[in-house]
Amino acid sequence: MTKLSAKTALVTGASRGMGRASALALARMGAHVLIHYGSGANEAEAVVAEIRNAGGRADAVGADLSAPDGAHKLAKHVRAVIGDRLDILVANAGTSKSATIEETKVEDFDRLFAVNVRAPFFLVQQLLPIMGKDCSIVLISSLAAHAAVGTLSAYAATKGAIDTLVKHFAAALGERGIRVNAVAPGVVETDMSSFTKTDAGRDFTLGIQALKRLAQPDDVGGVIAFLASDDARWISGETSESTAAPSSDAPGRYGAESTVSIGIRHRPMPYDPWKNSTSQVLKVQVRSDADAKRLAFPGATVAACRGKRPGLNSS
Ligand SMILES: NC(=O)c1ccc[n+]([C@@H]2O[C@H](COP(=O)([O-])OP(=O)(O)OC[C@H]3O[C@@H](n4cnc5c(N)ncnc54)[C@H](OP(=O)(O)O)[C@@H]3O)[C@@H](O)[C@H]2O)c1
């Protein structure tokens, strides 16, 4: 498949995990891919070699995206390699930290927001001069932004920020012909989700999925490449969940004792962003996951749960 021949792409955090898988998928579709890395120069060179050996085009570019000027340096580097046209930006590099609210340190919080939010924001800003009509940006959100899983509140907040940026970037850049979307994976077996190596983590992950296997980086890499390609030319401003449909029969997540809080936001109709919306919280007793799932109708957020619910350590 060579749908992207003559196109250039930058994938951040492509030295391993989902970034690597996305870069390989884009290269298979014919794009010239820049493989960005932070500390994994050797891993990035291995990805470049794999693409070149298969007849594709790739180069490695390094930059520490936790530094305030990391995105600016990376953009300069990118322009030096590919010149004045970048067709696809996949801002995938990310870091996670599992900690309770009490355990979360200011420096961890700042680092999460630096790598996961500040870097994609300024990378988009710095690369805009070489992006235009028919270009596409894909950011990476997470299931953690949409459901309270694990002790991940600070990490999840960075992904909530990504969902917000997608809407604003898509609205601001649409008239230039640039599409902006995000992919929000569930748990994917990478270095980041090391808890899947334990029996409890693996069982929990399988329990919340309809497809009963652990997601691999390739499973999501193809979704990212699709959104970046012209086949998705009428999709912009969307966060696409790539979670293999959370299962309605997840064992033990919501049992007979569970109480679920549902937040419902009432928006003024017709919708006017300058008018305040009102919200309401309902406490509802549920007996099973199927009950809880039925409550997650559009406009409602299932915000909290008391009762039987195993925790996660990281994602
Ligand atoms: N795994 C999951 O279950 C999951 C679920 C939902 C969303 N996500 C999101 O998906 C994206 C990819 O995650 P993954 O699981 O593939 O992660 P991963 O295997 O841990 O890889 C992370 C990548 O980000 C790069 N990176 C991290 N910190 C960096 C920094 N300071 N400067 C430059 N590069 C940096 C790493 O580069 P080096 O190794 O070269 O430093 C690496 O290539 C992230 O945004 C993550 O939040 C993951």
The ligand as a Gaussian input file, in Angstrom:
#p B3LYP/6-31G(d) Opt

LIG

0 1
 N        0.462000       1.973000      26.854000
 C       -0.774000       2.280000      27.137000
 O       -1.524000       1.460000      27.696000
 C       -1.330000       3.641000      26.745000
 C       -2.713000       3.817000      26.853000
 C       -3.255000       5.039000      26.466000
 C       -2.445000       6.043000      25.984000
 N       -1.091000       5.853000      25.917000
 C       -0.298000       6.968000      25.356000
 O        0.287000       6.522000      24.136000
 C        1.526000       7.202000      23.910000
 C        2.637000       6.177000      23.666000
 O        2.706000       5.352000      24.812000
 P        3.513000       3.972000      24.840000
 O        2.750000       3.079000      25.721000
 O        3.870000       3.567000      23.481000
 O        4.792000       4.458000      25.653000
 P        6.283000       3.891000      25.769000
 O        6.412000       2.537000      25.155000
 O        6.658000       4.100000      27.180000
 O        7.093000       4.913000      24.819000
 C        7.131000       6.274000      25.156000
 C        7.812000       7.041000      24.034000
 O        7.790000       8.442000      24.385000
 C        9.121000       8.944000      24.350000
 N        9.347000       9.913000      25.431000
 C        8.992000       9.803000      26.724000
 N        9.445000      10.867000      27.419000
 C       10.112000      11.655000      26.538000
 C       10.816000      12.879000      26.638000
 N       10.966000      13.529000      27.804000
 N       11.397000      13.404000      25.529000
 C       11.286000      12.746000      24.335000
 N       10.632000      11.594000      24.175000
 C       10.063000      11.041000      25.261000
 C       10.035000       7.732000      24.540000
 O       11.280000       8.016000      23.906000
 P       12.713000       7.447000      24.471000
 O       12.480000       6.063000      24.982000
 O       13.573000       7.519000      23.244000
 O       13.138000       8.416000      25.526000
 C        9.257000       6.623000      23.842000
 O        9.560000       6.587000      22.466000
 C        1.748000       8.082000      25.135000
 O        1.308000       9.391000      24.853000
 C        0.871000       7.443000      26.199000
 O        0.484000       8.351000      27.183000
 C       -0.518000       4.674000      26.289000

